[in-house]
C-alpha cells in the first residue's frame, strides 16, 4: 500500500504538497469516491483515479530525469505563476513534467535541481538527510567581526527557532561577500541570518546543492546530470 499523495507525486502529477492540497479541496477521487488525507492504494490493484474529473494513468516506466538549472534573477521557482510572471516552466523542454527541488527567491540566482523523481525531491528537502546547500551572499554594512562569524556558524535564533550549525567564510576583500553552507531549507534562511546581525543581503547566488556544483553553466541554461553526478546525488540521500 502507498499513500495516494506520494503515488501521484511519483507519477509527476504535482508535488506532494500540491497533491495534498487537491485532496483537501475534494478534487481527487478513487473509483468515484472523494478521497481524504492519508488515503492509501494498492499499487498492484489500482483504482480509477481522477484529478479534477480527469482520469490519471500511471506513467510509462522510464528512467527518472534530473536536470541542473542556473536560475536567472526574477524567475519564479515554480512551474506556474498566478501573477503571470516568468517561471521555471518557461525553461523546461516541451512535453516534460518536471518540478524544481525546493525554491530560490525570485531575486536570488543560481543552482536549482529539477526532476520528476518524487522520492529524491522528498529526501533532498527533508532535514534529516542534512544535505548541504552553499550560497554566495553579498551583504551591506561592515564585514562581520570574528565573534559575529563564530555566532553565525554556531546557529542563530530566528522567529522559527534556532538554526543548525553552518559554515561561513569571507570570500572577497574588495566587497562584503561570504560563502554560507547550510543543511536546512527554511524560508529566506540565509537572508534572515544576516538580518539577525543587522546586515542586508543584496545578492544571493546558490553554487552547490549536495555534491552538485553549478560550475560554468550559463545563466538560464539547463542540462541533465551526467551519470557520475546522478550517482553522487543518489548516494547523498541513500537512494539507488
ROLUM-477867 format. One record per residue (C-alpha): x, y, z. Coordinates in steps of 0.05 Angstrom, whole numbers. Each point is the difference from the previous one (the first is absolute). Layout:
<xx=X&yy=Y&zz=Z>
...
# end
This chain:
<xx=0&yy=0&zz=0>
<xx=22&yy=71&zz=-15>
<xx=-28&yy=68&zz=19>
<xx=-36&yy=31&zz=-58>
<xx=35&yy=67&zz=5>
<xx=68&yy=-35&zz=-5>
<xx=-23&yy=-43&zz=-58>
<xx=-25&yy=60&zz=-41>
<xx=63&yy=40&zz=16>
<xx=42&yy=-59&zz=-24>
<xx=-42&yy=-2&zz=-64>
<xx=17&yy=73&zz=-12>
<xx=-70&yy=28&zz=11>
<xx=27&yy=54&zz=47>
<xx=40&yy=6&zz=64>
<xx=-23&yy=-37&zz=63>
<xx=-22&yy=65&zz=32>
<xx=-40&yy=20&zz=-62>
<xx=-34&yy=-68&zz=-3>
<xx=-18&yy=3&zz=73>
<xx=-33&yy=67&zz=-14>
<xx=-40&yy=-31&zz=-57>
<xx=-22&yy=-55&zz=47>
<xx=-21&yy=50&zz=54>
<xx=-41&yy=37&zz=-52>
<xx=-37&yy=-64&zz=-19>
<xx=27&yy=1&zz=-71>
<xx=27&yy=-71&zz=-2>
<xx=-43&yy=-64&zz=-3>
<xx=15&yy=-74&zz=0>
<xx=-52&yy=-45&zz=-33>
<xx=-48&yy=58&zz=3>
<xx=8&yy=14&zz=74>
<xx=32&yy=65&zz=25>
<xx=62&yy=-17&zz=39>
<xx=24&yy=29&zz=66>
<xx=69&yy=16&zz=26>
<xx=40&yy=-63&zz=15>
<xx=-37&yy=-41&zz=-52>
<xx=42&yy=-60&zz=-24>
<xx=-5&yy=-44&zz=-61>
<xx=27&yy=-68&zz=-20>
<xx=53&yy=11&zz=-55>
<xx=-16&yy=-70&zz=-27>
<xx=-75&yy=13&zz=-3>
<xx=-10&yy=73&zz=-16>
<xx=-68&yy=34&zz=2>
<xx=-23&yy=48&zz=-54>
<xx=31&yy=65&zz=23>
<xx=-27&yy=67&zz=-23>
<xx=28&yy=70&zz=12>
<xx=-50&yy=55&zz=-15>
<xx=-41&yy=-53&zz=-36>
<xx=56&yy=-22&zz=-46>
<xx=25&yy=-72&zz=3>
<xx=73&yy=-4&zz=20>
<xx=39&yy=-58&zz=-30>
<xx=66&yy=-27&zz=27>
<xx=59&yy=26&zz=-41>
<xx=38&yy=-48&zz=-43>
<xx=60&yy=-28&zz=35>
<xx=59&yy=43&zz=-18>
<xx=63&yy=22&zz=36>
<xx=-10&yy=60&zz=45>
<xx=28&yy=65&zz=-27>
<xx=42&yy=49&zz=39>
<xx=22&yy=67&zz=-27>
<xx=43&yy=57&zz=26>
<xx=-24&yy=71&zz=-15>
<xx=35&yy=67&zz=10>
<xx=-59&yy=44&zz=21>
<xx=4&yy=73&zz=-22>
<xx=-25&yy=57&zz=44>
<xx=-75&yy=11&zz=4>
<xx=-19&yy=-69&zz=-26>
<xx=-52&yy=-31&zz=46>
<xx=20&yy=-70&zz=25>
<xx=-66&yy=-33&zz=-17>
<xx=-29&yy=-33&zz=-62>
<xx=-58&yy=50&zz=-3>
<xx=-13&yy=69&zz=28>
<xx=-68&yy=30&zz=13>
<xx=28&yy=70&zz=-12>
<xx=25&yy=-18&zz=-69>
<xx=73&yy=9&zz=18>
<xx=54&yy=-39&zz=-38>
<xx=13&yy=-66&zz=36>
<xx=38&yy=-65&zz=-5>
<xx=-50&yy=-29&zz=-49>
<xx=24&yy=49&zz=-52>
<xx=68&yy=-36&zz=-1>
<xx=-23&yy=-73&zz=4>
<xx=0&yy=-38&zz=-66>
<xx=-69&yy=-10&zz=-30>
<xx=-36&yy=-63&zz=21>
<xx=40&yy=-11&zz=64>
<xx=-35&yy=0&zz=68>
<xx=55&yy=24&zz=45>
<xx=0&yy=37&zz=66>
<xx=54&yy=40&zz=38>
<xx=30&yy=-30&zz=63>
<xx=-13&yy=56&zz=49>
<xx=0&yy=73&zz=-19>
<xx=42&yy=62&zz=-6>
<xx=-29&yy=69&zz=13>
<xx=-18&yy=37&zz=-64>
<xx=58&yy=49&zz=11>
<xx=49&yy=-57&zz=16>
<xx=40&yy=-36&zz=-54>
<xx=38&yy=-63&zz=-13>
<xx=-6&yy=-75&zz=6>
<xx=-68&yy=-34&zz=-1>
<xx=-10&yy=-74&zz=-9>
<xx=-61&yy=-20&zz=-42>
<xx=-28&yy=-71&zz=-3>
<xx=-58&yy=-48&zz=-6>
<xx=28&yy=-44&zz=55>
<xx=-47&yy=12&zz=58>
<xx=37&yy=-40&zz=53>
<xx=66&yy=34&zz=-17>
<xx=-34&yy=68&zz=9>
<xx=-29&yy=-21&zz=67>
<xx=66&yy=-25&zz=27>
<xx=42&yy=59&zz=-24>
<xx=-47&yy=48&zz=35>
<xx=-10&yy=-40&zz=63>
<xx=42&yy=28&zz=57>
<xx=19&yy=-69&zz=26>
<xx=46&yy=-11&zz=-61>
<xx=37&yy=66&zz=14>
<xx=19&yy=12&zz=-73>
<xx=45&yy=60&zz=-6>
<xx=-18&yy=61&zz=-41>
<xx=53&yy=53&zz=-13>
<xx=-14&yy=73&zz=-15>
<xx=40&yy=61&zz=-17>
<xx=-30&yy=59&zz=36>
<xx=19&yy=73&zz=-11>
<xx=-22&yy=43&zz=60>
<xx=-3&yy=73&zz=20>
<xx=36&yy=32&zz=58>
<xx=66&yy=-16&zz=33>
<xx=30&yy=-70&zz=-4>
<xx=-21&yy=-47&zz=55>
<xx=46&yy=-1&zz=59>
<xx=36&yy=-65&zz=20>
<xx=-51&yy=-9&zz=56>
<xx=-59&yy=13&zz=-46>
<xx=26&yy=-52&zz=-49>
<xx=8&yy=-50&zz=57>
<xx=-70&yy=15&zz=25>
<xx=-28&yy=-6&zz=-71>
<xx=33&yy=-68&zz=-9>
<xx=-24&yy=-26&zz=68>
<xx=-73&yy=14&zz=-16>
<xx=-46&yy=60&zz=1>
<xx=-66&yy=6&zz=37>
<xx=-52&yy=20&zz=-52>
<xx=-75&yy=7&zz=9>
<xx=-8&yy=-73&zz=-19>
<xx=54&yy=-26&zz=46>
<xx=74&yy=-11&zz=5>
<xx=36&yy=-15&zz=-65>
<xx=47&yy=-59&zz=-6>
<xx=75&yy=13&zz=2>
<xx=26&yy=22&zz=-69>
<xx=63&yy=22&zz=-35>
<xx=17&yy=72&zz=-17>
<xx=63&yy=32&zz=-29>
<xx=14&yy=66&zz=-32>
<xx=20&yy=-10&zz=-73>
<xx=15&yy=71&zz=-23>
<xx=37&yy=59&zz=31>
<xx=-22&yy=49&zz=-53>
<xx=-74&yy=-11&zz=14>
<xx=-37&yy=-27&zz=60>
<xx=-12&yy=-70&zz=-27>
<xx=-6&yy=-66&zz=38>
<xx=-6&yy=-74&zz=-15>
<xx=-55&yy=-29&zz=44>
<xx=-14&yy=-75&zz=2>
<xx=-63&yy=-23&zz=36>
<xx=-34&yy=-68&zz=10>
<xx=-71&yy=26&zz=5>
<xx=-48&yy=33&zz=-48>
<xx=-41&yy=50&zz=41>
<xx=-34&yy=57&zz=-36>
<xx=50&yy=56&zz=-15>
<xx=47&yy=-32&zz=50>
<xx=67&yy=30&zz=-21>
<xx=-30&yy=69&zz=-8>
<xx=-33&yy=-4&zz=69>
<xx=65&yy=-24&zz=32>
<xx=36&yy=61&zz=-25>
<xx=-58&yy=44&zz=21>
<xx=11&yy=-26&zz=71>
<xx=68&yy=35&zz=-3>
<xx=-30&yy=63&zz=-31>
<xx=28&yy=-14&zz=-69>
<xx=-43&yy=-1&zz=-63>
<xx=13&yy=-51&zz=-55>
<xx=-1&yy=37&zz=-67>
<xx=20&yy=-60&zz=-42>
<xx=-9&yy=-74&zz=13>
<xx=27&yy=-53&zz=-48>
<xx=-3&yy=-75&zz=12>
<xx=61&yy=-36&zz=-26>
<xx=-8&yy=-71&zz=28>
<xx=-55&yy=-48&zz=21>
<xx=29&yy=-62&zz=34>
<xx=54&yy=-28&zz=-47>
<xx=-26&yy=39&zz=-61>
<xx=39&yy=63&zz=-18>
<xx=-25&yy=56&zz=-46>
<xx=68&yy=7&zz=-32>
<xx=0&yy=36&zz=-67>
<xx=-74&yy=-11&zz=-19>
<xx=-25&yy=63&zz=-34>
<xx=-56&yy=41&zz=31>
<xx=-68&yy=-26&zz=-25>
<xx=31&yy=-65&zz=-24>
<xx=-24&yy=-69&zz=21>
<xx=33&yy=-68&zz=-13>
<xx=-10&yy=-71&zz=25>
<xx=47&yy=-26&zz=54>
<xx=52&yy=-48&zz=-26>
<xx=6&yy=-71&zz=28>
<xx=54&yy=19&zz=50>
<xx=-40&yy=59&zz=27>
<xx=-64&yy=-41&zz=4>
<xx=34&yy=-56&zz=38>
<xx=31&yy=49&zz=49>
<xx=-67&yy=34&zz=12>
<xx=-36&yy=-65&zz=12>
<xx=54&yy=-23&zz=49>
<xx=-8&yy=65&zz=39>
<xx=-71&yy=-21&zz=19>
<xx=11&yy=-75&zz=1>
<xx=-38&yy=-15&zz=-64>
<xx=20&yy=-50&zz=-54>
# end
